[in-house]
């Protein structure tokens, strides 16, 4: 599926129209209505915000995994209340987002009551950006931190062969006079989706991002995807964080480590079958002050020393534009999506 | 105080002897017996483990801050139980470690009962390594994550002037067949203590660590210390993590941001007056499996792909050596410490 910039002909959809179109696609490809709704909204949100590597670009992979029988599109998450501040969910081999959706209200209630709560999701496939999982908590005045492990493609610092996934960390916190402070970062030097996009567009990677199949440094995205591997960001520090993500997302939830599942028997399978951890904090328990006023002050000071852009600013700007003017897709992409919905 | 390698003459002390010596020093310089005990054990542990930048090297700074009346060595932490999973402590303008010590049992009890618990410390001075705060939780089978903000000396990515502190993140998790998995990393490209040691030893810094007073890149540690600033590790990602540390350690606890206190009226003051957050998780709530068995498997696989050393291995090796053979100090350092204890 070419990206919009490859073609002059474009079409414009509203967020609701794109969500409904994606919903029909998921339904046609074997998901339950509940799963279709959650995934469609997630994917449309990424496209709306200009997170192209996690927008409609991902549809092909979602459908291939569903078609291969690798992920269960009909799975009903099983939510367990295991403590005053702990909820765990068996996603039943389905996607992680419906599992979060099923447990969300209970986790929020616990966080507000106990001050903090954990959501441990296992037996789940996460194929999306991580910021859509945490941003809504901040919109309710809560602080959220999430980690998810993925699939072996990252070489631990000092090692010779890949073991970790791209293992992102996402964080969201409310602020008084603007949209939430949100970041979502792979602990690899580059996100896997961005390597795929570079390969598709024929662009070279920056140095220090990856190695080829022989373990040698390369800037060729195809060499990285074809038997090569990624490096961690920030050397041994990024590697330690990636290790932490494995421990929290897999060891703690009961999910698989990034190296523990084998999708080779399911041709087309693309989604990592792992786990996810979300920590939700009620920040106003911590002090007599308003957290949102304090975080606003930090943002003000960051601007004051010359940091012009907050991590999510580009997404928020694109979101405003998309909501005002619609989401622009290439005519080719839209026709392809419509064909998938009609199939 | 020169480091041991500066002189041929050395003396050897047991861990208990060094702890008792440091305890006498703190007592002689105005701390309560309770505070002296906690700080002495913390500082001796760092020296024992070869964490020289946070060992006896720090005594001078501790005493200068106490002498300036900047930190209250007699402060009695005020512990508040504010939720099923939330404890907050007003450290009363004293050190952070006695505040943690005062709240520790309650936090562990809550974590075991609720599945997770938060300890939010404010109005506190943290002048030590962060790993000693988290490692003991892992020795009890718990997972712990801690962040502490410090004092303005780090330029946010894309900014022109410093705002953040070195803002470390520490993590600890139990494993079945070895000492806990522990890491402790500054979110700056280099720890402030390591810059101080480089300056003292006349060594140049690696490129990309800091800027001078004019905001220009420099490898001269003295230029960094004298009006310059540090950079974040891993570019914008390390900067986002440093921002998260400010939000969690200060905005959430009710402590000061790294840029909010002014020690210039207290000549000699060196300790950052901020806050600290610790998240403690009972990992066996998350799955039917033993977390420690699972984390052991991760370590085994990391070794399998060629990562020979775990983040804390060097510390553990030095600890074993120190416990077996004693802690080696230069004769000059020991004489200096003894003089401080007798003063």
Interface residues (C-beta under 8 A of the other chain):
Chain A: X82 X83 X84 X85 X86 X88 X113 X114 X115 X116 X117 X118 X120 X122 X143 X145 X155 X156 X157 X158 X159 X160 X161 X162 X163 X171 X173 X181 X183 X185 X233 X234 X235 X236 X237 X238 X239 X240 X241 X243 X244 X246 X247 X248 X250 X251 X252 X253 X254 X255 X257 X259 X277 X279 X281 X282 X283 X285 X286 X287 X288 X289 X291 X294 X295 X297 X298 X301 X302 X304 X305 X306 X307 X308 X309 X311
Chain B: X82 X83 X84 X85 X86 X88 X113 X114 X115 X116 X117 X118 X120 X122 X143 X145 X155 X156 X157 X158 X159 X160 X161 X162 X163 X169 X171 X173 X181 X183 X185 X233 X234 X235 X236 X237 X238 X239 X240 X243 X244 X246 X247 X248 X250 X251 X252 X253 X254 X255 X257 X259 X277 X279 X281 X282 X283 X285 X286 X287 X288 X289 X291 X294 X295 X297 X298 X301 X302 X304 X305 X306 X307 X308 X309 X311
